[in-house]
Amino acid sequence: MTIIPRPILIVGLAVSIAFLGGCGDGNIRKARRSLKEKNFSQAVHYYKLALDKDPENRSVRYGLVEAYTAQLTNSSADQVTTETVENVMLELRPIAEPLMTDANVRRYISMIYQMMARDYAEQGLDDKAAETWLEITRIEPS
């Protein structure tokens, strides 16, 4: 019987756990780095990949909300169409829903809805603008 020295056994166990656990999600690190570098579309991409791997991860959901908001608010007006914002909200709303108790998430979602409401008003879509403003006040009453 061969006895494995304790330090080698501990290192081997740590390496095994890391491989079984997937060594964390590199997509999260890439997303955070992309967000920091203001490469918002890359951040969204990597957060989506991380969310596909772990749909219950609240920090990934929060990061995705933050990345989408940053992407929309840092784009020029001609890059952000009403359709673009609507599509983002269709995707983002179910992701953000479990986090709506967080004031920052509510503020981010409210900001995106405000963009939609202004666009609707500028296009003369008063009913849609009013519905959107009602949603904003529901999300963030103050």
Salt bridges, closest charged atoms under 4 A:
ASP25 OD1 - LYS53 NZ 3.84
GLU86 OE2 - LYS128 NZ 3.70
GLU91 OE2 - LYS48 NZ 3.13
GLU97 OE1 - ARG93 NE 3.16
GLU135 OE2 - ARG93 NH1 3.08
GLU135 OE2 - ARG138 NH2 2.73
GLU140 OE2 - ARG107 NE 3.90
